[in-house]
Amino acid sequence: MPYDPPPYLAELTLAQIAEQVAQRKLPPVEQWSPQKSGDSDMRIAADGAWYHEGGLISRPAMVRAFSGLMTRDDHGQHWLVTPFEKLTIEVEDAAFIAVDCVVSEGDLAFRLNTDDLVVAGPDHGLRVSGDPDTPAIYLHVRRGCEARLNRSTYTQLAEIALATGGAEETGDWIVSSQGAVFALKGHGADDSV
């Protein structure tokens, strides 16, 4: 069955984004208790490219399928989980890359490199990391996995903060979505509001 990517993010209303999110049927990974564990020989590079045994996984549908099986434990280890086995996966930075951002009806929606759509909010928080010279912003996606905002998406988010007045009063760059407020310019590594 061919995969049709969702429409351009800026063309969607918040209700349409929510519908796209609901249509993504993710496997019930949380309900599985596989007895076998091992190494998947997979790696996600810092640029979001997926590799298996050193070779690039070039089929977007395959990457999308694998990404739906990912979790990250409390120790930061990423896993691919099936009903039968739980396999480690090496992740250089983040499991996903946020490649687009838009404000829709006052909330922030992001498109990931896997074409997943995520609306920032209490369950999908933004986290600032790094330092002033090399800042990084991460979005919680699901099951402990995060997406790092790429440079253009980081810029989009900064423009949203400026346009909504979130950078004027305190000098901090503030955005909000679904009632949650996030500082984009932290006072140290790993700041979030």
C-alpha positions in Angstrom: 0.0 0.0 0.0 1.6 3.3 -1.0 2.1 6.0 1.6 0.7 9.5 0.9 2.4 12.2 3.0 0.1 14.7 4.7 -0.6 18.0 3.1 1.7 21.0 3.5 1.5 22.0 7.2 0.7 25.7 6.7 -2.4 24.8 4.7 -4.0 22.8 7.6 -6.3 24.1 10.3 -5.8 22.8 13.9 -8.7 20.5 13.5 -7.2 19.0 10.3 -3.9 18.6 12.1 -5.6 16.8 15.0 -7.4 14.6 12.4 -4.0 13.7 10.8 -2.5 12.9 14.2 -5.5 10.6 15.1 -5.3 8.8 11.7 -1.7 7.7 12.5 -2.4 4.3 14.0 0.7 3.5 16.2 1.3 0.0 17.4 0.5 -0.5 21.1 4.2 -0.8 22.1 3.4 0.0 25.8 1.3 -3.1 26.0 4.0 -5.5 24.8 6.5 -7.4 27.0 8.9 -9.1 24.7 11.1 -11.7 26.3 14.0 -11.4 23.8 16.4 -8.4 23.7 19.4 -7.6 21.5 20.9 -5.0 19.2 19.1 -3.9 16.0 22.4 -2.8 14.2 20.5 0.4 13.5 21.6 4.0 13.9 19.9 7.3 13.6 22.4 10.0 12.6 22.3 13.5 13.9 20.8 14.7 10.6 17.9 12.2 11.0 19.2 9.6 8.5 18.6 6.0 9.4 21.2 3.3 8.9 21.1 -0.5 9.2 24.4 -2.4 9.3 26.1 0.7 8.0 23.8 1.1 4.9 21.4 4.0 4.5 17.7 3.1 4.8 16.4 5.0 1.8 12.7 4.0 1.9 10.7 6.7 3.8 7.9 4.2 4.5 10.3 1.8 6.2 11.7 4.6 8.4 8.2 5.7 9.2 7.2 2.1 10.2 10.3 1.7 12.4 9.8 5.1 14.0 6.4 4.0 15.2 8.0 1.1 17.2 10.5 3.3 19.1 10.7 4.1 22.8 13.4 5.6 25.0 13.9 4.4 28.6 14.8 6.5 31.7 18.5 5.9 31.0 18.3 7.5 27.5 18.5 4.2 25.6 16.4 4.0 22.5 14.7 0.7 21.6 12.8 -0.8 18.7 10.0 -2.9 20.3 7.9 -5.6 18.8 5.7 -8.2 20.5 8.6 -10.7 20.3 11.8 -8.7 20.8 13.2 -5.4 22.1 16.3 -4.2 20.2 18.6 -1.3 21.0 19.0 1.4 18.4 21.9 4.0 18.5 20.6 7.6 18.3 23.3 10.2 17.8 21.2 13.2 18.9 17.4 12.8 18.7 15.1 10.1 17.2 13.4 12.7 15.0 14.0 16.0 13.3 11.4 18.7 13.3 11.4 20.1 9.8 8.5 22.6 9.8 6.5 24.6 12.3 3.3 26.7 12.0 0.9 28.5 14.4 -2.6 27.2 13.8 -5.4 28.8 15.9 -2.9 29.8 18.5 -1.2 26.5 18.9 2.2 25.3 17.6 2.2 22.4 15.1 5.4 20.6 13.9 6.0 18.3 11.0 8.8 15.7 11.6 11.1 14.1 9.1 8.9 11.0 9.3 5.8 13.1 8.3 4.4 12.8 11.8 2.5 15.8 13.0 2.9 16.9 16.6 1.1 19.7 18.4 3.2 21.2 21.2 1.6 21.3 24.6 1.6 19.7 28.0 2.2 16.2 26.6 4.6 17.4 23.9 6.8 19.9 25.5 9.7 22.0 24.1 13.1 21.8 25.8 16.1 24.1 25.4 19.5 22.6 25.5 23.1 23.5 24.5 24.6 26.9 25.2 24.2 30.4 23.7 26.7 29.6 20.9 25.2 26.3 19.9 21.6 26.2 21.2 19.2 23.4 20.5 15.5 23.0 21.0 13.8 19.6 21.3 10.1 18.6 21.1 8.8 15.6 23.0 7.2 13.3 20.5 6.2 10.1 22.2 7.4 7.3 24.5 10.4 9.4 25.7 11.6 10.1 22.1 12.3 13.7 21.0 12.7 15.7 17.8 15.4 18.2 17.4 14.3 21.3 15.6 16.4 21.8 12.5 17.8 25.3 11.7 14.9 26.5 9.6 12.3 25.2 12.1 14.3 26.9 14.9 14.1 30.1 12.9 10.4 29.7 12.3 9.8 29.3 16.0 11.9 32.4 16.8 9.9 34.4 14.3 6.7 33.1 15.9 8.0 34.3 19.4 8.7 37.7 17.9 5.4 38.0 16.1 3.4 37.0 19.2 5.2 39.4 21.5 6.9 36.6 23.4 10.3 38.3 23.2 9.5 41.8 24.2 8.6 42.1 27.9 11.1 39.9 29.7 13.8 39.5 27.1 13.1 35.8 27.1 11.7 34.3 23.9 8.4 32.7 24.9 5.9 30.7 23.0 2.7 29.0 24.1 0.6 26.1 22.8 -2.4 24.2 24.3 -2.0 26.2 27.5 1.7 25.4 28.1 4.3 28.1 28.0 7.9 27.4 26.8 11.0 29.6 27.0 13.1 29.3 23.9 16.1 31.0 25.3 17.0 29.3 28.6 19.4 30.6 31.2 21.5 27.4 31.0 21.5 24.0 29.4 18.4 21.9 29.5 16.0 24.7 30.5 12.3 24.3 29.9 9.2 26.0 31.3 
